[in-house]
Amino acid sequence: MSPATSMQAGQSESLSGRGLGLSLIVIATAQLMLVLDDTIANIALPSIQRELDVSSATLPWIINAYILAFGGLLLFGGRVGDLFGRRRVFRIGLGVFTVASFLGGLGTSAEQLIAARGLQGIGAALTAPNALALIATTFPVGKPRNSAMAIYGAMSALGITIGVLLGGVLTGLLSWRWVFFINIPIGLAVLAGSGVLIEGERHSSKLDMPGALSGTGAVVALTYGITHAGEHGWGNAVTLGSFTVALGLAVLFLTLQARGQHPMLPLGLFRDRNRSGSYASMLFIGAGLMGTFYLLTLYLQQVLLFSPLWTGVASLPFSAGIILGAGISSKLVERLAPRLVAGPGLVVAAFGMAWLSTLTVDSSYAVHILPALFITSFGLGMGAVTMTLTAVHGVAEERAGVASALVNMAQQIGAALGLAVLTTISLSAANARLPGAATALQDGLAANDAAAVARAGEALTYGYTTAFLAGAGMLLIAAIVVIAAVSTRRTQGAGAGAVA
């Protein structure tokens, strides 16, 4: 048995005495809170705009500030955890996130709210990769880790759905400020319970600040470019400039990592084709997961005229599918090679999204939408959990934070890319049928013009179904990547591989 394996076994043994179950509850609740914040603020945007008199151009930054800070600093957060202790950085991140939520709830201007959202993103970037690394380094390989990862993955999906549902309830019954205040009791409870977590070994090395700055800058520029493209077009000068900056900083970052003595991102992580394939597939999984949910939310509200609250309720099968897929895949990977689980799962998800591409303006929720949504999310659950396990499997303990950060970063960039690409496709297709379809729908509803509403609804539905078909193609690409690149035959059962 290697020293790393012995250390992990010792940690798991001592952890079992303090309650593996409580440790998992702490980590899973933290993940739920972070993902919930991706969507909960969306529902509150109209109320925020009215009360704080936020311009339409500024409003998206209440969402984008969180996305940019979160995605840009994930790698930094993972590396800091490797060097200074994962539990310590996990706690710091939670503290920052909780304080930022309090400040956001007290915000009296758009500028204050955007600053608080950016601070939330910083806290999330310190928390998320260390939460995943704590699973990878403290739960033994096999059933305990697989079950923990399944619950972790389920929390990601549940957070998206609960964000929409809870956002509608809190905004409607109380105030938009409570979409931020709700994080305070959750954050304090997780902080109180974090004492049960094992700190783990700290590693003597230096923090690569040039690498941190160039790497963070590259991810921020890339994410900003993708987000900007979704709003202003892929040929926009600012969009192209952002991509150019991202490319230049990425080249500088990779050069520094290849030559540095203490690289922030050890490039050796990518020498394993299975790990590289897992990261690549997670890009497409993130795009499919967020793209599906976002577009279907718009379809339910704009075409079927569901209220925000009922939209959240109608989205619950999405979480149910992810949870079931995650649970089943965590059992299957104990007996089957990863690609034999993730590949078919992603094909199932693609089929579900292709089914969604056949929606019409009068599709039945129970007969058409519910089963298609469930099938899509079930397949995504199988693919996401399996590829996460494969990405962190066999990673040296001192690199677990970085490896975990890359999983989160791939999902975050994929989500931003999926939203931008699928939204662009949807808008272009809808406007080809009826220019200004979304505006035409609102005008028709205001004028009580049934014919105008019907025309706009048909155009919007055509846009959404075209985007769903493109999303199905993305998930098929993910399945092909898994089948072609993830060639390991090792299962994730007990004793399947020591930490290298």
C-alpha positions as CSV (number, residue, x, y, z in Angstrom):
1,M,0.0,0.0,0.0
2,S,1.3,3.4,-1.0
3,P,1.9,6.2,1.6
4,A,-0.9,8.2,0.1
5,T,-3.3,5.2,0.2
6,S,-2.3,4.5,3.9
7,M,-3.0,8.2,4.7
8,Q,-6.4,8.1,3.1
9,A,-7.3,4.9,4.8
10,G,-6.3,6.4,8.1
11,Q,-8.3,9.5,7.5
12,S,-11.4,7.5,6.5
13,E,-11.1,5.4,9.6
14,S,-10.8,8.4,11.9
15,L,-13.6,10.1,10.0
16,S,-15.9,7.2,10.4
17,G,-15.6,7.7,14.2
18,R,-16.9,11.2,13.8
19,G,-19.6,10.4,11.4
20,L,-19.2,10.0,7.7
21,G,-22.9,10.8,7.3
22,L,-22.6,14.2,9.0
23,S,-19.5,15.0,6.9
24,L,-21.5,14.3,3.7
25,I,-24.4,16.4,4.9
26,V,-22.1,19.3,5.4
27,I,-20.4,19.0,2.0
28,A,-23.7,18.3,0.1
29,T,-25.5,21.3,1.8
30,A,-22.7,23.6,0.9
31,Q,-22.9,22.5,-2.7
32,L,-26.6,22.9,-2.7
33,M,-26.3,26.5,-1.5
34,L,-23.7,27.4,-4.1
35,V,-25.7,25.9,-7.1
36,L,-29.0,27.3,-5.8
37,D,-27.4,30.8,-6.1
38,D,-26.9,30.2,-9.8
39,T,-30.6,30.4,-10.4
40,I,-32.4,31.8,-7.4
41,A,-31.6,35.4,-8.3
42,N,-32.9,35.1,-11.8
43,I,-36.5,35.0,-10.6
44,A,-36.0,38.1,-8.5
45,L,-34.5,40.2,-11.4
46,P,-37.8,42.0,-12.4
47,S,-38.4,43.0,-8.7
48,I,-34.8,44.1,-8.3
49,Q,-35.1,46.2,-11.5
50,R,-38.2,47.9,-10.3
51,E,-37.2,48.7,-6.7
52,L,-33.6,49.8,-7.4
53,D,-34.3,51.3,-10.8
54,V,-31.7,49.2,-12.6
55,S,-31.3,49.8,-16.3
56,S,-31.8,46.9,-18.7
57,A,-28.1,47.0,-19.7
58,T,-27.0,46.8,-16.1
59,L,-29.4,44.1,-15.0
60,P,-27.6,41.0,-16.4
61,W,-24.5,41.9,-14.4
62,I,-26.3,40.9,-11.2
63,I,-26.0,37.4,-12.6
64,N,-22.8,37.8,-14.6
65,A,-20.8,39.1,-11.7
66,Y,-21.3,35.9,-9.8
67,I,-20.6,33.7,-12.8
68,L,-17.3,35.5,-13.7
69,A,-15.9,35.5,-10.2
70,F,-16.9,31.9,-9.6
71,G,-15.6,30.5,-12.8
72,G,-12.5,32.7,-12.9
73,L,-11.2,31.8,-9.5
74,L,-12.1,28.1,-9.2
75,L,-8.5,27.0,-10.1
76,F,-7.1,29.4,-7.7
77,G,-9.5,28.2,-4.9
78,G,-8.5,24.6,-5.6
79,R,-4.8,25.2,-5.5
80,V,-5.0,27.3,-2.3
81,G,-6.9,24.4,-0.6
82,D,-4.1,22.0,-1.6
83,L,-1.5,24.3,-0.1
84,F,-3.2,25.7,3.0
85,G,-5.7,23.0,4.0
86,R,-9.0,22.2,2.3
87,R,-11.2,22.5,5.4
88,R,-9.7,25.8,6.3
89,V,-10.2,27.3,2.8
90,F,-13.7,25.6,2.6
91,R,-14.6,27.5,5.8
92,I,-13.1,30.8,4.6
93,G,-15.0,30.5,1.3
94,L,-18.3,29.8,3.2
95,G,-17.7,32.8,5.5
96,V,-17.1,35.1,2.5
97,F,-20.2,33.7,0.7
98,T,-22.4,34.2,3.8
99,V,-21.2,37.8,4.5
100,A,-21.6,38.6,0.8
101,S,-25.2,37.3,0.9
102,F,-26.0,39.5,3.8
103,L,-24.5,42.5,2.0
104,G,-26.5,41.6,-1.1
105,G,-29.8,41.5,0.8
106,L,-29.0,45.0,2.2
107,G,-28.1,46.4,-1.2
108,T,-29.6,49.8,-2.0
109,S,-28.2,50.3,-5.5
110,A,-27.3,48.2,-8.5
111,E,-23.6,48.8,-7.9
112,Q,-23.7,47.5,-4.3
113,L,-25.7,44.5,-5.4
114,I,-23.3,43.7,-8.3
115,A,-20.3,44.0,-5.9
116,A,-21.9,41.7,-3.4
117,R,-22.6,39.1,-6.2
118,G,-19.0,39.3,-7.2
119,L,-18.0,38.7,-3.6
120,Q,-20.4,35.7,-3.5
121,G,-18.6,34.3,-6.5
122,I,-15.2,34.6,-4.8
123,G,-16.6,32.7,-1.8
124,A,-18.1,30.1,-4.0
125,A,-14.8,29.6,-5.9
126,L,-13.0,29.0,-2.6
127,T,-15.7,26.6,-1.4
128,A,-16.7,24.5,-4.4
129,P,-13.4,22.8,-5.4
130,N,-12.5,22.1,-1.8
131,A,-15.9,20.5,-1.1
132,L,-15.3,18.1,-4.0
133,A,-11.7,17.5,-3.0
134,L,-12.8,16.6,0.5
135,I,-15.0,13.9,-0.9
136,A,-12.2,12.6,-3.1
137,T,-9.6,12.5,-0.3
138,T,-11.6,11.4,2.7
139,F,-14.1,8.9,1.4
140,P,-12.5,5.6,0.5
141,V,-12.5,4.3,-3.1
142,G,-15.6,2.2,-3.9
143,K,-19.1,2.3,-2.5
144,P,-18.5,5.1,0.1
145,R,-17.0,7.5,-2.4
146,N,-19.4,6.6,-5.2
147,S,-22.4,7.1,-2.9
148,A,-21.0,10.4,-1.7
149,M,-20.3,11.6,-5.2
150,A,-23.9,10.6,-6.3
151,I,-25.3,12.8,-3.5
152,Y,-23.0,15.6,-4.4
153,G,-24.1,15.4,-8.0
154,A,-27.8,15.2,-7.0
155,M,-27.4,18.4,-4.9
156,S,-26.1,20.2,-8.1
157,A,-29.3,19.5,-9.9
158,L,-31.6,20.0,-6.9
159,G,-30.0,23.4,-6.4
160,I,-30.9,24.5,-9.9
161,T,-34.6,23.5,-9.5
162,I,-35.0,24.7,-5.9
163,G,-33.4,28.0,-6.9
164,V,-36.3,28.6,-9.4
165,L,-38.9,27.4,-7.0
166,L,-37.6,29.1,-3.8
167,G,-36.8,32.3,-5.7
168,G,-40.5,32.5,-6.8
169,V,-41.8,31.8,-3.3
170,L,-39.5,34.2,-1.5
171,T,-39.9,37.0,-4.0
172,G,-43.7,36.6,-4.2
173,L,-44.4,36.2,-0.4
174,L,-41.6,38.3,1.1
175,S,-39.1,40.3,-0.9
176,W,-36.3,39.8,-3.5
177,R,-33.9,40.5,-0.6
178,W,-34.7,37.1,0.9
179,V,-33.1,35.3,-2.1
180,F,-29.9,36.5,-0.5
181,F,-30.8,36.4,3.2
182,I,-31.8,32.7,2.9
183,N,-28.1,31.9,2.5
184,I,-27.3,33.2,5.9
185,P,-28.8,30.5,8.1
186,I,-27.7,27.8,5.7
187,G,-24.1,29.2,5.6
188,L,-23.9,29.5,9.4
189,A,-25.3,25.9,9.8
190,V,-22.7,24.5,7.4
191,L,-19.9,26.4,9.1
192,A,-21.0,25.1,12.5
193,G,-21.0,21.5,11.1
194,S,-17.7,21.8,9.3
195,G,-15.8,20.9,12.4
196,V,-16.5,17.2,11.6
197,L,-14.5,17.4,8.4
198,I,-10.9,16.1,8.2
199,E,-8.4,18.9,7.5
200,G,-6.1,16.6,5.7
201,E,-2.4,17.1,4.9
202,R,-1.0,20.5,3.9
203,H,1.6,20.5,1.2
204,S,4.8,22.6,1.3
205,S,5.0,24.5,-1.9
206,K,4.7,28.1,-3.1
207,L,1.6,29.7,-4.6
208,D,2.3,30.5,-8.3
209,M,1.0,34.1,-8.4
210,P,1.9,34.8,-12.0
211,G,0.1,31.6,-12.9
212,A,-2.8,32.5,-10.7
213,L,-3.2,35.9,-12.3
214,S,-2.8,34.7,-15.9
215,G,-5.0,31.7,-15.4
216,T,-7.7,33.6,-13.6
217,G,-7.6,36.3,-16.2
218,A,-7.9,33.8,-19.1
219,V,-11.0,32.1,-17.6
220,V,-12.6,35.5,-16.7
221,A,-12.0,36.8,-20.3
222,L,-13.3,33.6,-21.8
223,T,-16.4,33.5,-19.6
224,Y,-17.0,37.2,-20.2
225,G,-16.7,36.7,-24.0
226,I,-19.1,33.8,-24.0
227,T,-21.6,35.7,-21.8
228,H,-21.3,38.9,-23.9
229,A,-21.8,36.9,-27.1
230,G,-25.1,35.5,-25.8
231,E,-26.3,39.1,-25.4
232,H,-24.6,41.0,-28.2
233,G,-23.5,38.5,-30.8
234,W,-20.5,36.4,-31.6
235,G,-19.1,38.9,-34.1
236,N,-19.3,41.8,-31.7
237,A,-16.0,43.7,-31.2
238,V,-16.0,43.3,-27.4
239,T,-16.8,39.6,-27.8
240,L,-13.9,39.0,-30.2
241,G,-11.6,41.2,-28.1
242,S,-12.4,39.1,-25.0
243,F,-11.6,35.9,-26.8
244,T,-8.4,37.4,-28.0
245,V,-7.4,38.4,-24.5
246,A,-8.4,34.9,-23.2
247,L,-6.2,33.2,-25.8
248,G,-3.2,35.4,-25.1
249,L,-3.5,34.9,-21.3
250,A,-4.1,31.1,-21.8
251,V,-0.8,30.8,-23.8
252,L,1.0,32.8,-21.2
253,F,-0.5,30.6,-18.4
254,L,0.4,27.3,-20.1
255,T,4.0,28.6,-20.8
256,L,4.4,29.5,-17.1
257,Q,3.0,26.1,-16.0
258,A,5.3,24.2,-18.2
259,R,8.4,26.0,-17.0
260,G,7.6,26.8,-13.4
261,Q,8.9,24.9,-10.4
262,H,5.6,25.2,-8.4
263,P,2.9,25.3,-11.1
264,M,-0.6,26.2,-10.2
265,L,-1.9,23.6,-12.6
266,P,0.4,20.6,-13.0
267,L,0.1,19.8,-16.7
268,G,0.7,16.1,-15.9
269,L,-2.9,15.9,-14.9
270,F,-3.8,16.0,-18.6
271,R,-1.4,13.2,-19.6
272,D,-4.0,10.7,-18.5
273,R,-6.4,10.5,-21.5
274,N,-9.2,9.3,-19.3
275,R,-9.0,12.4,-17.1
276,S,-8.7,14.7,-20.1
277,G,-11.6,13.0,-21.7
278,S,-13.6,13.4,-18.5
279,Y,-12.9,17.1,-18.4
280,A,-13.9,17.6,-22.1
281,S,-17.1,15.7,-21.6
282,M,-18.0,17.8,-18.5
283,L,-17.9,20.9,-20.8
284,F,-20.7,19.4,-22.9
285,I,-22.6,18.0,-19.9
286,G,-22.6,21.5,-18.2
287,A,-23.8,23.0,-21.5
288,G,-26.6,20.5,-21.8
289,L,-27.6,20.7,-18.1
290,M,-27.9,24.5,-17.9
291,G,-29.1,25.0,-21.5
292,T,-32.0,22.5,-21.1
293,F,-33.2,23.9,-17.8
294,Y,-32.9,27.6,-19.0
295,L,-34.7,27.1,-22.3
296,L,-37.4,24.9,-20.8
297,T,-38.1,27.5,-18.1
298,L,-38.6,30.1,-20.8
299,Y,-40.9,27.8,-22.8
300,L,-43.0,27.1,-19.8
301,Q,-43.4,30.8,-18.9
302,Q,-43.6,32.4,-22.3
303,V,-45.4,29.8,-24.4
304,L,-47.5,27.8,-21.8
305,L,-47.8,30.9,-19.6
306,F,-46.9,29.2,-16.4
307,S,-46.2,31.4,-13.4
308,P,-42.7,31.5,-11.9
309,L,-43.9,29.4,-9.0
310,W,-45.5,26.7,-11.2
311,T,-42.5,26.7,-13.4
312,G,-40.4,25.7,-10.4
313,V,-42.9,23.0,-9.5
314,A,-42.9,21.7,-13.1
315,S,-39.1,21.5,-13.1
316,L,-39.0,19.1,-10.2
317,P,-38.8,16.0,-12.4
318,F,-35.4,17.5,-13.6
319,S,-34.0,17.0,-10.1
320,A,-35.7,13.6,-9.7
321,G,-34.1,12.4,-12.9
322,I,-30.6,13.6,-12.0
323,I,-30.9,12.1,-8.5
324,L,-32.0,8.7,-9.9
325,G,-29.4,8.7,-12.6
326,A,-26.7,9.7,-10.1
327,G,-27.7,6.9,-7.7
328,I,-27.9,4.2,-10.4
329,S,-24.6,5.2,-12.0
330,S,-22.8,5.2,-8.6
331,K,-23.7,1.5,-8.3
332,L,-22.9,0.6,-11.9
333,V,-19.4,2.0,-11.9
334,E,-18.5,-0.5,-9.1
335,R,-18.9,-3.2,-11.7
336,L,-18.6,-1.6,-15.2
337,A,-16.0,0.5,-16.9
338,P,-16.8,4.3,-16.8
339,R,-17.6,4.7,-20.5
340,L,-20.0,1.8,-20.4
341,V,-22.0,3.8,-17.9
342,A,-21.5,7.5,-19.0
343,G,-21.7,6.8,-22.8
344,P,-25.1,5.2,-22.8
345,G,-26.3,7.7,-20.2
346,L,-25.4,10.7,-22.5
347,V,-27.1,9.0,-25.4
348,V,-30.2,8.7,-23.3
349,A,-29.9,12.4,-22.4
350,A,-29.5,13.3,-26.1
351,F,-32.7,11.3,-26.9
352,G,-34.6,13.2,-24.2
353,M,-33.5,16.5,-25.6
354,A,-34.4,15.4,-29.1
355,W,-37.8,14.6,-27.7
356,L,-38.1,18.1,-26.3
357,S,-37.3,19.4,-29.8
358,T,-40.7,18.1,-30.9
359,L,-42.6,20.5,-28.6
360,T,-45.5,22.5,-29.9
361,V,-47.4,25.5,-28.6
362,D,-50.0,23.3,-27.1
363,S,-47.9,20.3,-25.9
364,S,-49.2,18.5,-22.8
365,Y,-47.0,18.8,-19.8
366,A,-47.8,15.4,-18.4
367,V,-47.7,13.5,-21.7
368,H,-44.9,15.3,-23.5
369,I,-42.8,17.6,-21.4
370,L,-42.5,15.6,-18.1
371,P,-41.2,12.3,-19.6
372,A,-38.8,14.1,-22.0
373,L,-37.4,16.2,-19.2
374,F,-37.0,13.3,-16.9
375,I,-35.2,11.2,-19.5
376,T,-32.8,14.0,-20.3
377,S,-31.9,14.7,-16.7
378,F,-31.6,11.0,-15.9
379,G,-29.0,10.6,-18.7
380,L,-27.2,13.7,-17.5
381,G,-27.1,12.3,-14.0
382,M,-25.5,9.1,-15.2
383,G,-22.9,11.0,-17.3
384,A,-22.0,13.7,-14.8
385,V,-21.4,11.5,-11.7
386,T,-19.4,8.9,-13.7
387,M,-17.2,11.5,-15.3
388,T,-16.6,13.3,-12.0
389,L,-15.5,10.1,-10.4
390,T,-13.2,9.4,-13.3
391,A,-11.7,12.9,-13.3
392,V,-10.6,12.7,-9.7
393,H,-9.8,8.9,-9.6
394,G,-6.1,8.1,-8.9
395,V,-5.1,11.8,-8.4
396,A,-2.3,12.4,-6.0
397,E,-3.6,13.7,-2.7
398,E,-1.7,17.0,-3.0
399,R,-3.3,17.6,-6.4
400,A,-6.9,16.7,-5.5
401,G,-8.0,20.4,-5.1
402,V,-6.8,21.4,-8.5
403,A,-8.3,18.3,-10.1
404,S,-11.6,19.0,-8.4
405,A,-11.4,22.7,-9.5
406,L,-11.0,21.6,-13.1
407,V,-14.2,19.6,-12.9
408,N,-16.1,22.6,-11.5
409,M,-14.5,24.9,-14.0
410,A,-15.3,22.7,-17.0
411,Q,-19.0,22.6,-15.8
412,Q,-19.1,26.3,-15.2
413,I,-17.6,27.2,-18.6
414,G,-19.8,24.6,-20.3
415,A,-22.9,26.1,-18.6
416,A,-22.0,29.6,-19.8
417,L,-21.2,28.3,-23.3
418,G,-24.4,26.3,-23.5
419,L,-26.5,29.3,-22.4
420,A,-24.8,31.6,-24.9
421,V,-24.9,29.2,-27.9
422,L,-28.4,27.7,-27.3
423,T,-29.9,31.2,-26.6
424,T,-28.3,32.6,-29.8
425,I,-29.7,29.7,-31.8
426,S,-33.1,30.0,-30.2
427,L,-33.4,33.8,-30.7
428,S,-32.1,33.6,-34.3
429,A,-34.6,30.8,-35.2
430,A,-37.6,32.6,-33.5
431,N,-36.8,36.0,-35.1
432,A,-36.5,34.3,-38.5
433,R,-40.1,33.3,-38.1
434,L,-41.3,36.5,-36.5
435,P,-38.9,39.4,-35.9
436,G,-39.0,40.5,-32.2
437,A,-41.0,37.4,-31.2
438,A,-40.6,37.9,-27.4
439,T,-41.7,41.5,-27.6
440,A,-44.6,40.6,-29.9
441,L,-45.7,38.1,-27.3
442,Q,-45.7,40.7,-24.5
443,D,-47.5,43.2,-26.7
444,G,-50.1,40.6,-27.6
445,L,-50.7,39.7,-24.0
446,A,-51.0,43.3,-23.0
447,A,-53.6,44.0,-25.8
448,N,-55.4,40.7,-25.1
449,D,-54.9,39.8,-28.8
450,A,-55.2,36.0,-29.0
451,A,-54.0,35.9,-32.6
452,A,-50.9,37.9,-31.9
453,V,-50.1,35.7,-28.9
454,A,-50.5,32.6,-31.0
455,R,-48.2,33.8,-33.7
456,A,-45.5,34.9,-31.2
457,G,-45.9,31.6,-29.3
458,E,-45.4,29.6,-32.5
459,A,-42.2,31.6,-33.4
460,L,-40.8,31.2,-29.9
461,T,-41.6,27.5,-29.8
462,Y,-39.8,27.1,-33.1
463,G,-36.7,28.8,-31.6
464,Y,-36.7,26.7,-28.5
465,T,-37.2,23.4,-30.3
466,T,-34.4,24.3,-32.7
467,A,-32.1,25.0,-29.8
468,F,-33.1,21.7,-28.1
469,L,-32.1,19.9,-31.3
470,A,-28.7,21.6,-31.2
471,G,-28.4,20.7,-27.5
472,A,-29.1,17.0,-28.4
473,G,-26.1,17.3,-30.8
474,M,-23.9,18.6,-28.0
475,L,-24.8,15.7,-25.8
476,L,-24.1,13.2,-28.6
477,I,-20.6,14.8,-28.9
478,A,-20.1,14.3,-25.2
479,A,-21.0,10.6,-25.6
480,I,-18.6,10.3,-28.5
481,V,-15.8,11.9,-26.4
482,V,-16.5,9.5,-23.5
483,I,-16.5,6.4,-25.7
484,A,-13.4,7.5,-27.7
485,A,-11.2,9.0,-24.9
486,V,-12.2,7.4,-21.6
487,S,-10.7,4.0,-22.3
488,T,-9.9,2.8,-18.8
489,R,-11.4,-0.6,-17.9
490,R,-10.9,0.1,-14.1
491,T,-14.1,0.1,-12.2
492,Q,-14.7,2.5,-9.2
493,G,-15.1,-0.4,-6.8
494,A,-13.2,-0.8,-3.6
495,G,-9.5,-1.3,-4.3
496,A,-9.9,-0.1,-7.8
497,G,-6.9,2.2,-7.6
498,A,-4.7,3.8,-5.1
499,V,-4.1,7.5,-5.0
500,A,-1.1,8.1,-7.1
